[in-house]
Amino acid sequence: MPKMLTGKKTQQYTPEFKVKAVEWSHQAHRSVKSVAEALDIHPFMLSRWRKEYREGKFAMKRVKKAPADAKKKSRSRMKLLA
């Protein structure tokens, strides 16, 4: 069966936007409903983001650690400069 084209496009939100919205909604004087209205999103969507945030699904990409030998090289370079 072919897809129905309705002309509507689903809004995509970045993980950064979602995290900011969740953190904003966790402030003591704010409610999920008021934050959702301010961001022009449905309160259920914000509630779902809050759940995903608790589950760690919005973990930001971590910077890879430098290899141990790279740290040694940088230390030896610092000693040479001193």
Contacts in CASP RR format, 6 or more apart in sequence:
PFRMAT RR
TARGET T0000
AUTHOR 0000-0000-0000
METHOD contacts of the structure
MODEL  1
MPKMLTGKKTQQYTPEFKVKAVEWSHQAHRSVKSVAEALDIHPFMLSRWR
KEYREGKFAMKRVKKAPADAKKKSRSRMKLLA
15 58 0 8 1.000
15 60 0 8 1.000
16 60 0 8 1.000
18 49 0 8 1.000
18 52 0 8 1.000
18 53 0 8 1.000
18 58 0 8 1.000
19 53 0 8 1.000
19 58 0 8 1.000
19 60 0 8 1.000
21 35 0 8 1.000
21 39 0 8 1.000
21 41 0 8 1.000
21 46 0 8 1.000
21 49 0 8 1.000
22 46 0 8 1.000
22 49 0 8 1.000
22 50 0 8 1.000
22 53 0 8 1.000
22 58 0 8 1.000
24 30 0 8 1.000
24 35 0 8 1.000
25 31 0 8 1.000
25 32 0 8 1.000
25 35 0 8 1.000
25 36 0 8 1.000
25 46 0 8 1.000
25 50 0 8 1.000
26 50 0 8 1.000
32 43 0 8 1.000
32 46 0 8 1.000
32 47 0 8 1.000
32 50 0 8 1.000
33 43 0 8 1.000
35 46 0 8 1.000
36 42 0 8 1.000
36 43 0 8 1.000
36 45 0 8 1.000
36 46 0 8 1.000
37 43 0 8 1.000
39 46 0 8 1.000
49 58 0 8 1.000
52 58 0 8 1.000
END
